[in-house]
Amino acid sequence: MCPPPYGYKKDPDNPRKWIIDNEAADVVRRIYRLCVEGKGIETTAHLLQEDGILIPTQYWESKGIRKGGKKSQDTPYKGCKTTHQPKS
C-alpha cells in the first residue's frame, strides 16, 4: 500500500485508511490559497521558508515517519521549486 501524501496520515485504528493530518493540511490549504492569489512557485516556497514551514521530508521526520526523499538539505525549511507543489 502506498504511503499517504503530504496532508494525510494513516489512521491509527486502520492503517489501510488515510485521515487528514490537520497540521500539514493547513500548509496545503495555504499553498492552494497562494496559488489562487497568483503567487508563483518560487514566491510560495520563499513565503513558507520565511515562516519556518518544514519541507515535507523534514516534517515527516519530525513526526517519526520514515519516508523517502532527499535527506541532505541546507535547512529543513528550504525546498526546491517542486517541494510543496500540489500535484495536479
PyMOL Python script that loads the backbone (N, CA, C, O; Angstrom):
from pymol import cmd

cmd.read_pdbstr("""\
ATOM      1  N   MET A   1       0.840  -1.185   0.000  1.00  0.00           N
ATOM      2  CA  MET A   1       0.000   0.000   0.000  1.00  0.00           C
ATOM      3  C   MET A   1       0.880   1.241   0.000  1.00  0.00           C
ATOM      4  O   MET A   1       1.901   1.292   0.686  1.00  0.00           O
ATOM      5  N   CYS A   2       0.479   2.225  -0.766  1.00  0.00           N
ATOM      6  CA  CYS A   2       1.232   3.475  -0.873  1.00  0.00           C
ATOM      7  C   CYS A   2       1.138   4.268   0.423  1.00  0.00           C
ATOM      8  O   CYS A   2       0.108   4.253   1.097  1.00  0.00           O
ATOM      9  N   PRO A   3       2.218   4.959   0.768  1.00  0.00           N
ATOM     10  CA  PRO A   3       2.140   5.834   1.942  1.00  0.00           C
ATOM     11  C   PRO A   3       1.268   7.040   1.609  1.00  0.00           C
ATOM     12  O   PRO A   3       1.194   7.441   0.447  1.00  0.00           O
ATOM     13  N   PRO A   4       0.612   7.621   2.598  1.00  0.00           N
ATOM     14  CA  PRO A   4      -0.237   8.781   2.328  1.00  0.00           C
ATOM     15  C   PRO A   4       0.594   9.989   1.892  1.00  0.00           C
ATOM     16  O   PRO A   4       1.730  10.156   2.334  1.00  0.00           O
ATOM     17  N   PRO A   5       0.032  10.820   1.034  1.00  0.00           N
ATOM     18  CA  PRO A   5       0.731  12.036   0.617  1.00  0.00           C
ATOM     19  C   PRO A   5       0.716  13.086   1.724  1.00  0.00           C
ATOM     20  O   PRO A   5      -0.029  12.977   2.697  1.00  0.00           O
ATOM     21  N   TYR A   6       1.551  14.098   1.552  1.00  0.00           N
ATOM     22  CA  TYR A   6       1.602  15.218   2.480  1.00  0.00           C
ATOM     23  C   TYR A   6       0.201  15.805   2.636  1.00  0.00           C
ATOM     24  O   TYR A   6      -0.463  16.117   1.647  1.00  0.00           O
ATOM     25  N   GLY A   7      -0.238  15.952   3.874  1.00  0.00           N
ATOM     26  CA  GLY A   7      -1.578  16.448   4.167  1.00  0.00           C
ATOM     27  C   GLY A   7      -2.484  15.366   4.727  1.00  0.00           C
ATOM     28  O   GLY A   7      -3.570  15.641   5.238  1.00  0.00           O
ATOM     29  N   TYR A   8      -2.013  14.125   4.620  1.00  0.00           N
ATOM     30  CA  TYR A   8      -2.749  12.985   5.152  1.00  0.00           C
ATOM     31  C   TYR A   8      -1.816  12.136   6.007  1.00  0.00           C
ATOM     32  O   TYR A   8      -0.594  12.266   5.931  1.00  0.00           O
ATOM     33  N   LYS A   9      -2.402  11.276   6.811  1.00  0.00           N
ATOM     34  CA  LYS A   9      -1.636  10.320   7.599  1.00  0.00           C
ATOM     35  C   LYS A   9      -2.458   9.045   7.717  1.00  0.00           C
ATOM     36  O   LYS A   9      -3.655   9.031   7.431  1.00  0.00           O
ATOM     37  N   LYS A  10      -1.799   7.982   8.140  1.00  0.00           N
ATOM     38  CA  LYS A  10      -2.510   6.722   8.332  1.00  0.00           C
ATOM     39  C   LYS A  10      -3.386   6.806   9.573  1.00  0.00           C
ATOM     40  O   LYS A  10      -2.986   7.364  10.595  1.00  0.00           O
ATOM     41  N   ASP A  11      -4.562   6.257   9.472  1.00  0.00           N
ATOM     42  CA  ASP A  11      -5.481   6.190  10.604  1.00  0.00           C
ATOM     43  C   ASP A  11      -4.898   5.206  11.617  1.00  0.00           C
ATOM     44  O   ASP A  11      -4.647   4.054  11.263  1.00  0.00           O
ATOM     45  N   PRO A  12      -4.674   5.625  12.872  1.00  0.00           N
ATOM     46  CA  PRO A  12      -4.098   4.703  13.856  1.00  0.00           C
ATOM     47  C   PRO A  12      -4.978   3.477  14.116  1.00  0.00           C
ATOM     48  O   PRO A  12      -4.474   2.436  14.538  1.00  0.00           O
ATOM     49  N   ASP A  13      -6.273   3.590  13.871  1.00  0.00           N
ATOM     50  CA  ASP A  13      -7.182   2.468  14.083  1.00  0.00           C
ATOM     51  C   ASP A  13      -7.267   1.547  12.863  1.00  0.00           C
ATOM     52  O   ASP A  13      -7.687   0.396  12.979  1.00  0.00           O
ATOM     53  N   ASN A  14      -6.871   2.051  11.705  1.00  0.00           N
ATOM     54  CA  ASN A  14      -6.917   1.272  10.473  1.00  0.00           C
ATOM     55  C   ASN A  14      -5.836   1.785   9.528  1.00  0.00           C
ATOM     56  O   ASN A  14      -6.093   2.710   8.757  1.00  0.00           O
ATOM     57  N   PRO A  15      -4.627   1.207   9.565  1.00  0.00           N
ATOM     58  CA  PRO A  15      -3.513   1.724   8.771  1.00  0.00           C
ATOM     59  C   PRO A  15      -3.738   1.666   7.256  1.00  0.00           C
ATOM     60  O   PRO A  15      -2.954   2.232   6.494  1.00  0.00           O
ATOM     61  N   ARG A  16      -4.798   0.990   6.817  1.00  0.00           N
ATOM     62  CA  ARG A  16      -5.108   0.958   5.390  1.00  0.00           C
ATOM     63  C   ARG A  16      -5.954   2.172   4.973  1.00  0.00           C
ATOM     64  O   ARG A  16      -6.264   2.350   3.795  1.00  0.00           O
ATOM     65  N   LYS A  17      -6.318   2.997   5.957  1.00  0.00           N
ATOM     66  CA  LYS A  17      -7.150   4.169   5.710  1.00  0.00           C
ATOM     67  C   LYS A  17      -6.339   5.440   5.978  1.00  0.00           C
ATOM     68  O   LYS A  17      -5.547   5.491   6.919  1.00  0.00           O
ATOM     69  N   TRP A  18      -6.540   6.449   5.154  1.00  0.00           N
ATOM     70  CA  TRP A  18      -5.896   7.741   5.363  1.00  0.00           C
ATOM     71  C   TRP A  18      -6.878   8.696   6.020  1.00  0.00           C
ATOM     72  O   TRP A  18      -8.077   8.679   5.741  1.00  0.00           O
ATOM     73  N   ILE A  19      -6.337   9.532   6.901  1.00  0.00           N
ATOM     74  CA  ILE A  19      -7.117  10.600   7.506  1.00  0.00           C
ATOM     75  C   ILE A  19      -6.348  11.909   7.328  1.00  0.00           C
ATOM     76  O   ILE A  19      -5.147  11.901   7.056  1.00  0.00           O
ATOM     77  N   ILE A  20      -7.036  13.005   7.481  1.00  0.00           N
ATOM     78  CA  ILE A  20      -6.391  14.311   7.309  1.00  0.00           C
ATOM     79  C   ILE A  20      -5.415  14.566   8.449  1.00  0.00           C
ATOM     80  O   ILE A  20      -5.746  14.384   9.621  1.00  0.00           O
ATOM     81  N   ASP A  21      -4.216  14.985   8.091  1.00  0.00           N
ATOM     82  CA  ASP A  21      -3.202  15.433   9.040  1.00  0.00           C
ATOM     83  C   ASP A  21      -3.399  16.953   9.120  1.00  0.00           C
ATOM     84  O   ASP A  21      -2.906  17.692   8.269  1.00  0.00           O
ATOM     85  N   ASN A  22      -4.113  17.406  10.135  1.00  0.00           N
ATOM     86  CA  ASN A  22      -4.530  18.810  10.200  1.00  0.00           C
ATOM     87  C   ASN A  22      -3.385  19.797  10.082  1.00  0.00           C
ATOM     88  O   ASN A  22      -3.528  20.824   9.419  1.00  0.00           O
ATOM     89  N   GLU A  23      -2.263  19.512  10.705  1.00  0.00           N
ATOM     90  CA  GLU A  23      -1.126  20.435  10.658  1.00  0.00           C
ATOM     91  C   GLU A  23      -0.614  20.594   9.227  1.00  0.00           C
ATOM     92  O   GLU A  23      -0.436  21.713   8.745  1.00  0.00           O
ATOM     93  N   ALA A  24      -0.380  19.475   8.555  1.00  0.00           N
ATOM     94  CA  ALA A  24       0.105  19.528   7.175  1.00  0.00           C
ATOM     95  C   ALA A  24      -0.988  20.020   6.228  1.00  0.00           C
ATOM     96  O   ALA A  24      -0.694  20.724   5.262  1.00  0.00           O
ATOM     97  N   ALA A  25      -2.237  19.663   6.492  1.00  0.00           N
ATOM     98  CA  ALA A  25      -3.347  20.093   5.631  1.00  0.00           C
ATOM     99  C   ALA A  25      -3.480  21.611   5.641  1.00  0.00           C
ATOM    100  O   ALA A  25      -3.845  22.201   4.624  1.00  0.00           O
ATOM    101  N   ASP A  26      -3.193  22.249   6.763  1.00  0.00           N
ATOM    102  CA  ASP A  26      -3.224  23.708   6.812  1.00  0.00           C
ATOM    103  C   ASP A  26      -2.203  24.306   5.849  1.00  0.00           C
ATOM    104  O   ASP A  26      -2.472  25.319   5.203  1.00  0.00           O
ATOM    105  N   VAL A  27      -1.035  23.679   5.755  1.00  0.00           N
ATOM    106  CA  VAL A  27       0.001  24.140   4.830  1.00  0.00           C
ATOM    107  C   VAL A  27      -0.476  23.934   3.384  1.00  0.00           C
ATOM    108  O   VAL A  27      -0.315  24.819   2.544  1.00  0.00           O
ATOM    109  N   VAL A  28      -1.054  22.783   3.104  1.00  0.00           N
ATOM    110  CA  VAL A  28      -1.558  22.506   1.758  1.00  0.00           C
ATOM    111  C   VAL A  28      -2.625  23.530   1.376  1.00  0.00           C
ATOM    112  O   VAL A  28      -2.612  24.048   0.259  1.00  0.00           O
ATOM    113  N   ARG A  29      -3.537  23.823   2.282  1.00  0.00           N
ATOM    114  CA  ARG A  29      -4.576  24.835   2.009  1.00  0.00           C
ATOM    115  C   ARG A  29      -3.948  26.199   1.728  1.00  0.00           C
ATOM    116  O   ARG A  29      -4.391  26.929   0.840  1.00  0.00           O
ATOM    117  N   ARG A  30      -2.924  26.527   2.487  1.00  0.00           N
ATOM    118  CA  ARG A  30      -2.241  27.806   2.285  1.00  0.00           C
ATOM    119  C   ARG A  30      -1.594  27.851   0.902  1.00  0.00           C
ATOM    120  O   ARG A  30      -1.668  28.868   0.213  1.00  0.00           O
ATOM    121  N   ILE A  31      -0.966  26.759   0.500  1.00  0.00           N
ATOM    122  CA  ILE A  31      -0.324  26.703  -0.814  1.00  0.00           C
ATOM    123  C   ILE A  31      -1.359  26.938  -1.918  1.00  0.00           C
ATOM    124  O   ILE A  31      -1.123  27.719  -2.839  1.00  0.00           O
ATOM    125  N   TYR A  32      -2.489  26.269  -1.821  1.00  0.00           N
ATOM    126  CA  TYR A  32      -3.542  26.470  -2.824  1.00  0.00           C
ATOM    127  C   TYR A  32      -4.062  27.906  -2.799  1.00  0.00           C
ATOM    128  O   TYR A  32      -4.308  28.495  -3.852  1.00  0.00           O
ATOM    129  N   ARG A  33      -4.230  28.472  -1.606  1.00  0.00           N
ATOM    130  CA  ARG A  33      -4.701  29.856  -1.487  1.00  0.00           C
ATOM    131  C   ARG A  33      -3.712  30.816  -2.159  1.00  0.00           C
ATOM    132  O   ARG A  33      -4.116  31.721  -2.890  1.00  0.00           O
ATOM    133  N   LEU A  34      -2.414  30.610  -1.904  1.00  0.00           N
ATOM    134  CA  LEU A  34      -1.392  31.453  -2.527  1.00  0.00           C
ATOM    135  C   LEU A  34      -1.420  31.307  -4.043  1.00  0.00           C
ATOM    136  O   LEU A  34      -1.241  32.286  -4.767  1.00  0.00           O
ATOM    137  N   CYS A  35      -1.641  30.105  -4.518  1.00  0.00           N
ATOM    138  CA  CYS A  35      -1.729  29.860  -5.958  1.00  0.00           C
ATOM    139  C   CYS A  35      -2.913  30.618  -6.561  1.00  0.00           C
ATOM    140  O   CYS A  35      -2.779  31.264  -7.601  1.00  0.00           O
ATOM    141  N   VAL A  36      -4.064  30.536  -5.906  1.00  0.00           N
ATOM    142  CA  VAL A  36      -5.262  31.236  -6.382  1.00  0.00           C
ATOM    143  C   VAL A  36      -5.029  32.751  -6.380  1.00  0.00           C
ATOM    144  O   VAL A  36      -5.561  33.469  -7.227  1.00  0.00           O
ATOM    145  N   GLU A  37      -4.238  33.220  -5.431  1.00  0.00           N
ATOM    146  CA  GLU A  37      -3.912  34.648  -5.360  1.00  0.00           C
ATOM    147  C   GLU A  37      -2.891  35.065  -6.412  1.00  0.00           C
ATOM    148  O   GLU A  37      -2.560  36.245  -6.523  1.00  0.00           O
ATOM    149  N   GLY A  38      -2.390  34.099  -7.187  1.00  0.00           N
ATOM    150  CA  GLY A  38      -1.459  34.409  -8.266  1.00  0.00           C
ATOM    151  C   GLY A  38       0.005  34.329  -7.891  1.00  0.00           C
ATOM    152  O   GLY A  38       0.865  34.734  -8.674  1.00  0.00           O
ATOM    153  N   LYS A  39       0.305  33.817  -6.712  1.00  0.00           N
ATOM    154  CA  LYS A  39       1.702  33.670  -6.300  1.00  0.00           C
ATOM    155  C   LYS A  39       2.325  32.492  -7.057  1.00  0.00           C
ATOM    156  O   LYS A  39       1.698  31.443  -7.205  1.00  0.00           O
ATOM    157  N   GLY A  40       3.524  32.667  -7.518  1.00  0.00           N
ATOM    158  CA  GLY A  40       4.227  31.604  -8.228  1.00  0.00           C
ATOM    159  C   GLY A  40       4.857  30.616  -7.263  1.00  0.00           C
ATOM    160  O   GLY A  40       4.834  30.798  -6.046  1.00  0.00           O
ATOM    161  N   ILE A  41       5.416  29.575  -7.837  1.00  0.00           N
ATOM    162  CA  ILE A  41       6.023  28.507  -7.038  1.00  0.00           C
ATOM    163  C   ILE A  41       7.172  29.032  -6.187  1.00  0.00           C
ATOM    164  O   ILE A  41       7.255  28.721  -4.999  1.00  0.00           O
ATOM    165  N   GLU A  42       8.056  29.823  -6.782  1.00  0.00           N
ATOM    166  CA  GLU A  42       9.216  30.318  -6.033  1.00  0.00           C
ATOM    167  C   GLU A  42       8.785  31.270  -4.918  1.00  0.00           C
ATOM    168  O   GLU A  42       9.336  31.215  -3.818  1.00  0.00           O
ATOM    169  N   THR A  43       7.819  32.133  -5.180  1.00  0.00           N
ATOM    170  CA  THR A  43       7.318  33.049  -4.154  1.00  0.00           C
ATOM    171  C   THR A  43       6.680  32.265  -3.017  1.00  0.00           C
ATOM    172  O   THR A  43       6.914  32.560  -1.845  1.00  0.00           O
ATOM    173  N   THR A  44       5.877  31.269  -3.362  1.00  0.00           N
ATOM    174  CA  THR A  44       5.228  30.436  -2.350  1.00  0.00           C
ATOM    175  C   THR A  44       6.273  29.731  -1.501  1.00  0.00           C
ATOM    176  O   THR A  44       6.175  29.732  -0.274  1.00  0.00           O
ATOM    177  N   ALA A  45       7.266  29.132  -2.135  1.00  0.00           N
ATOM    178  CA  ALA A  45       8.328  28.436  -1.404  1.00  0.00           C
ATOM    179  C   ALA A  45       9.057  29.408  -0.472  1.00  0.00           C
ATOM    180  O   ALA A  45       9.376  29.061   0.665  1.00  0.00           O
ATOM    181  N   HIS A  46       9.315  30.613  -0.953  1.00  0.00           N
ATOM    182  CA  HIS A  46      10.003  31.623  -0.133  1.00  0.00           C
ATOM    183  C   HIS A  46       9.156  32.012   1.082  1.00  0.00           C
ATOM    184  O   HIS A  46       9.676  32.139   2.191  1.00  0.00           O
ATOM    185  N   LEU A  47       7.856  32.201   0.870  1.00  0.00           N
ATOM    186  CA  LEU A  47       6.968  32.563   1.987  1.00  0.00           C
ATOM    187  C   LEU A  47       6.913  31.444   3.030  1.00  0.00           C
ATOM    188  O   LEU A  47       6.937  31.711   4.231  1.00  0.00           O
ATOM    189  N   LEU A  48       6.839  30.213   2.577  1.00  0.00           N
ATOM    190  CA  LEU A  48       6.816  29.086   3.512  1.00  0.00           C
ATOM    191  C   LEU A  48       8.123  29.002   4.291  1.00  0.00           C
ATOM    192  O   LEU A  48       8.131  28.753   5.497  1.00  0.00           O
ATOM    193  N   GLN A  49       9.229  29.213   3.579  1.00  0.00           N
ATOM    194  CA  GLN A  49      10.539  29.182   4.241  1.00  0.00           C
ATOM    195  C   GLN A  49      10.636  30.299   5.274  1.00  0.00           C
ATOM    196  O   GLN A  49      11.095  30.066   6.392  1.00  0.00           O
ATOM    197  N   GLU A  50      10.210  31.505   4.916  1.00  0.00           N
ATOM    198  CA  GLU A  50      10.256  32.637   5.856  1.00  0.00           C
ATOM    199  C   GLU A  50       9.463  32.347   7.129  1.00  0.00           C
ATOM    200  O   GLU A  50       9.839  32.781   8.218  1.00  0.00           O
ATOM    201  N   ASP A  51       8.364  31.608   6.980  1.00  0.00           N
ATOM    202  CA  ASP A  51       7.509  31.308   8.121  1.00  0.00           C
ATOM    203  C   ASP A  51       7.917  30.029   8.861  1.00  0.00           C
ATOM    204  O   ASP A  51       7.230  29.592   9.784  1.00  0.00           O
ATOM    205  N   GLY A  52       9.037  29.438   8.448  1.00  0.00           N
ATOM    206  CA  GLY A  52       9.545  28.269   9.153  1.00  0.00           C
ATOM    207  C   GLY A  52       8.732  27.003   8.932  1.00  0.00           C
ATOM    208  O   GLY A  52       8.682  26.135   9.805  1.00  0.00           O
ATOM    209  N   ILE A  53       8.091  26.891   7.767  1.00  0.00           N
ATOM    210  CA  ILE A  53       7.331  25.691   7.450  1.00  0.00           C
ATOM    211  C   ILE A  53       8.309  24.624   6.959  1.00  0.00           C
ATOM    212  O   ILE A  53       9.019  24.829   5.975  1.00  0.00           O
ATOM    213  N   LEU A  54       8.339  23.504   7.639  1.00  0.00           N
ATOM    214  CA  LEU A  54       9.235  22.414   7.252  1.00  0.00           C
ATOM    215  C   LEU A  54       8.847  21.858   5.890  1.00  0.00           C
ATOM    216  O   LEU A  54       7.665  21.773   5.554  1.00  0.00           O
ATOM    217  N   ILE A  55       9.862  21.479   5.106  1.00  0.00           N
ATOM    218  CA  ILE A  55       9.569  20.784   3.860  1.00  0.00           C
ATOM    219  C   ILE A  55       8.993  19.416   4.231  1.00  0.00           C
ATOM    220  O   ILE A  55       9.255  18.920   5.327  1.00  0.00           O
ATOM    221  N   PRO A  56       8.212  18.798   3.339  1.00  0.00           N
ATOM    222  CA  PRO A  56       7.545  17.538   3.695  1.00  0.00           C
ATOM    223  C   PRO A  56       8.468  16.467   4.281  1.00  0.00           C
ATOM    224  O   PRO A  56       8.109  15.841   5.278  1.00  0.00           O
ATOM    225  N   THR A  57       9.634  16.242   3.697  1.00  0.00           N
ATOM    226  CA  THR A  57      10.531  15.204   4.217  1.00  0.00           C
ATOM    227  C   THR A  57      10.935  15.497   5.653  1.00  0.00           C
ATOM    228  O   THR A  57      10.967  14.593   6.487  1.00  0.00           O
ATOM    229  N   GLN A  58      11.244  16.749   5.944  1.00  0.00           N
ATOM    230  CA  GLN A  58      11.634  17.126   7.304  1.00  0.00           C
ATOM    231  C   GLN A  58      10.442  17.077   8.251  1.00  0.00           C
ATOM    232  O   GLN A  58      10.589  16.727   9.422  1.00  0.00           O
ATOM    233  N   TYR A  59       9.269  17.424   7.750  1.00  0.00           N
ATOM    234  CA  TYR A  59       8.052  17.353   8.567  1.00  0.00           C
ATOM    235  C   TYR A  59       7.796  15.919   8.999  1.00  0.00           C
ATOM    236  O   TYR A  59       7.566  15.645  10.177  1.00  0.00           O
ATOM    237  N   TRP A  60       7.838  15.000   8.027  1.00  0.00           N
ATOM    238  CA  TRP A  60       7.608  13.589   8.360  1.00  0.00           C
ATOM    239  C   TRP A  60       8.657  13.087   9.347  1.00  0.00           C
ATOM    240  O   TRP A  60       8.343  12.355  10.285  1.00  0.00           O
ATOM    241  N   GLU A  61       9.907  13.492   9.121  1.00  0.00           N
ATOM    242  CA  GLU A  61      10.980  13.076  10.029  1.00  0.00           C
ATOM    243  C   GLU A  61      10.715  13.601  11.445  1.00  0.00           C
ATOM    244  O   GLU A  61      10.957  12.893  12.423  1.00  0.00           O
ATOM    245  N   SER A  62      10.219  14.837  11.555  1.00  0.00           N
ATOM    246  CA  SER A  62       9.940  15.418  12.877  1.00  0.00           C
ATOM    247  C   SER A  62       8.819  14.665  13.601  1.00  0.00           C
ATOM    248  O   SER A  62       8.730  14.702  14.828  1.00  0.00           O
ATOM    249  N   LYS A  63       7.972  13.985  12.833  1.00  0.00           N
ATOM    250  CA  LYS A  63       6.867  13.204  13.396  1.00  0.00           C
ATOM    251  C   LYS A  63       7.235  11.731  13.563  1.00  0.00           C
ATOM    252  O   LYS A  63       6.410  10.924  13.992  1.00  0.00           O
ATOM    253  N   GLY A  64       8.483  11.385  13.221  1.00  0.00           N
ATOM    254  CA  GLY A  64       8.932   9.999  13.346  1.00  0.00           C
ATOM    255  C   GLY A  64       8.429   9.095  12.238  1.00  0.00           C
ATOM    256  O   GLY A  64       8.383   7.876  12.397  1.00  0.00           O
ATOM    257  N   ILE A  65       8.051   9.691  11.112  1.00  0.00           N
ATOM    258  CA  ILE A  65       7.560   8.923   9.972  1.00  0.00           C
ATOM    259  C   ILE A  65       8.686   8.781   8.967  1.00  0.00           C
ATOM    260  O   ILE A  65       9.258   9.774   8.516  1.00  0.00           O
ATOM    261  N   ARG A  66       9.000   7.545   8.618  1.00  0.00           N
ATOM    262  CA  ARG A  66      10.075   7.288   7.666  1.00  0.00           C
ATOM    263  C   ARG A  66       9.508   7.273   6.247  1.00  0.00           C
ATOM    264  O   ARG A  66       8.612   6.495   5.922  1.00  0.00           O
ATOM    265  N   LYS A  67      10.053   8.148   5.423  1.00  0.00           N
ATOM    266  CA  LYS A  67       9.660   8.220   4.007  1.00  0.00           C
ATOM    267  C   LYS A  67      10.906   8.465   3.187  1.00  0.00           C
ATOM    268  O   LYS A  67      11.948   8.853   3.715  1.00  0.00           O
ATOM    269  N   GLY A  68      10.791   8.239   1.911  1.00  0.00           N
ATOM    270  CA  GLY A  68      11.905   8.528   1.010  1.00  0.00           C
ATOM    271  C   GLY A  68      12.052  10.020   0.807  1.00  0.00           C
ATOM    272  O   GLY A  68      11.231  10.812   1.268  1.00  0.00           O
ATOM    273  N   GLY A  69      13.086  10.379   0.126  1.00  0.00           N
ATOM    274  CA  GLY A  69      13.309  11.790  -0.180  1.00  0.00           C
ATOM    275  C   GLY A  69      14.712  12.202   0.191  1.00  0.00           C
ATOM    276  O   GLY A  69      15.394  11.526   0.962  1.00  0.00           O
ATOM    277  N   LYS A  70      15.130  13.305  -0.360  1.00  0.00           N
ATOM    278  CA  LYS A  70      16.467  13.827  -0.120  1.00  0.00           C
ATOM    279  C   LYS A  70      16.608  14.234   1.341  1.00  0.00           C
ATOM    280  O   LYS A  70      15.794  14.994   1.865  1.00  0.00           O
ATOM    281  N   LYS A  71      17.641  13.727   1.989  1.00  0.00           N
ATOM    282  CA  LYS A  71      17.840  13.999   3.416  1.00  0.00           C
ATOM    283  C   LYS A  71      18.853  15.122   3.669  1.00  0.00           C
ATOM    284  O   LYS A  71      18.908  15.661   4.774  1.00  0.00           O
ATOM    285  N   SER A  72      19.639  15.472   2.677  1.00  0.00           N
ATOM    286  CA  SER A  72      20.719  16.435   2.894  1.00  0.00           C
ATOM    287  C   SER A  72      20.312  17.836   2.443  1.00  0.00           C
ATOM    288  O   SER A  72      20.743  18.304   1.389  1.00  0.00           O
ATOM    289  N   GLN A  73      19.495  18.490   3.230  1.00  0.00           N
ATOM    290  CA  GLN A  73      19.077  19.864   2.942  1.00  0.00           C
ATOM    291  C   GLN A  73      19.928  20.822   3.771  1.00  0.00           C
ATOM    292  O   GLN A  73      20.321  20.510   4.895  1.00  0.00           O
ATOM    293  N   ASP A  74      20.206  21.998   3.196  1.00  0.00           N
ATOM    294  CA  ASP A  74      20.929  23.032   3.944  1.00  0.00           C
ATOM    295  C   ASP A  74      20.101  23.463   5.150  1.00  0.00           C
ATOM    296  O   ASP A  74      20.639  23.706   6.230  1.00  0.00           O
ATOM    297  N   THR A  75      18.827  23.551   4.959  1.00  0.00           N
ATOM    298  CA  THR A  75      17.911  23.948   6.013  1.00  0.00           C
ATOM    299  C   THR A  75      16.648  23.115   5.875  1.00  0.00           C
ATOM    300  O   THR A  75      16.240  22.812   4.754  1.00  0.00           O
ATOM    301  N   PRO A  76      16.020  22.737   6.972  1.00  0.00           N
ATOM    302  CA  PRO A  76      14.801  21.921   6.872  1.00  0.00           C
ATOM    303  C   PRO A  76      13.599  22.688   6.332  1.00  0.00           C
ATOM    304  O   PRO A  76      12.526  22.114   6.149  1.00  0.00           O
ATOM    305  N   TYR A  77      13.776  23.984   6.077  1.00  0.00           N
ATOM    306  CA  TYR A  77      12.670  24.807   5.594  1.00  0.00           C
ATOM    307  C   TYR A  77      12.805  25.151   4.119  1.00  0.00           C
ATOM    308  O   TYR A  77      11.861  25.657   3.513  1.00  0.00           O
ATOM    309  N   LYS A  78      13.965  24.881   3.538  1.00  0.00           N
ATOM    310  CA  LYS A  78      14.225  25.293   2.159  1.00  0.00           C
ATOM    311  C   LYS A  78      14.061  24.120   1.217  1.00  0.00           C
ATOM    312  O   LYS A  78      14.779  23.124   1.304  1.00  0.00           O
ATOM    313  N   GLY A  79      13.127  24.252   0.337  1.00  0.00           N
ATOM    314  CA  GLY A  79      12.902  23.212  -0.650  1.00  0.00           C
ATOM    315  C   GLY A  79      13.218  23.719  -2.034  1.00  0.00           C
ATOM    316  O   GLY A  79      13.547  24.889  -2.225  1.00  0.00           O
ATOM    317  N   CYS A  80      13.114  22.832  -2.990  1.00  0.00           N
ATOM    318  CA  CYS A  80      13.265  23.231  -4.379  1.00  0.00           C
ATOM    319  C   CYS A  80      11.910  23.692  -4.905  1.00  0.00           C
ATOM    320  O   CYS A  80      10.935  23.727  -4.155  1.00  0.00           O
ATOM    321  N   LYS A  81      11.842  24.039  -6.164  1.00  0.00           N
ATOM    322  CA  LYS A  81      10.604  24.564  -6.749  1.00  0.00           C
ATOM    323  C   LYS A  81       9.433  23.616  -6.591  1.00  0.00           C
ATOM    324  O   LYS A  81       8.291  24.065  -6.494  1.00  0.00           O
ATOM    325  N   THR A  82       9.687  22.301  -6.562  1.00  0.00           N
ATOM    326  CA  THR A  82       8.595  21.337  -6.541  1.00  0.00           C
ATOM    327  C   THR A  82       8.327  20.738  -5.165  1.00  0.00           C
ATOM    328  O   THR A  82       7.460  19.873  -5.047  1.00  0.00           O
ATOM    329  N   THR A  83       9.030  21.159  -4.130  1.00  0.00           N
ATOM    330  CA  THR A  83       8.897  20.542  -2.808  1.00  0.00           C
ATOM    331  C   THR A  83       7.467  20.520  -2.294  1.00  0.00           C
ATOM    332  O   THR A  83       6.959  19.460  -1.927  1.00  0.00           O
ATOM    333  N   HIS A  84       6.814  21.669  -2.262  1.00  0.00           N
ATOM    334  CA  HIS A  84       5.458  21.764  -1.729  1.00  0.00           C
ATOM    335  C   HIS A  84       4.417  21.883  -2.840  1.00  0.00           C
ATOM    336  O   HIS A  84       3.236  22.097  -2.567  1.00  0.00           O
ATOM    337  N   GLN A  85       4.847  21.748  -4.073  1.00  0.00           N
ATOM    338  CA  GLN A  85       3.925  21.958  -5.186  1.00  0.00           C
ATOM    339  C   GLN A  85       2.840  20.895  -5.210  1.00  0.00           C
ATOM    340  O   GLN A  85       3.137  19.700  -5.212  1.00  0.00           O
ATOM    341  N   PRO A  86       1.574  21.328  -5.227  1.00  0.00           N
ATOM    342  CA  PRO A  86       0.481  20.362  -5.302  1.00  0.00           C
ATOM    343  C   PRO A  86       0.528  19.582  -6.607  1.00  0.00           C
ATOM    344  O   PRO A  86       0.888  20.135  -7.646  1.00  0.00           O
ATOM    345  N   LYS A  87       0.176  18.336  -6.566  1.00  0.00           N
ATOM    346  CA  LYS A  87       0.098  17.503  -7.754  1.00  0.00           C
ATOM    347  C   LYS A  87      -1.226  17.768  -8.449  1.00  0.00           C
ATOM    348  O   LYS A  87      -2.259  17.885  -7.790  1.00  0.00           O
ATOM    349  N   SER A  88      -1.208  17.865  -9.763  1.00  0.00           N
ATOM    350  CA  SER A  88      -2.470  18.098 -10.467  1.00  0.00           C
ATOM    351  C   SER A  88      -3.038  16.814 -11.018  1.00  0.00           C
ATOM    352  O   SER A  88      -4.099  16.826 -11.641  1.00  0.00           O
TER     353      SER A  88
END
""", "prot")
cmd.dss("prot")
cmd.show_as("cartoon", "prot")
cmd.util.cbc("prot")
cmd.orient("prot")
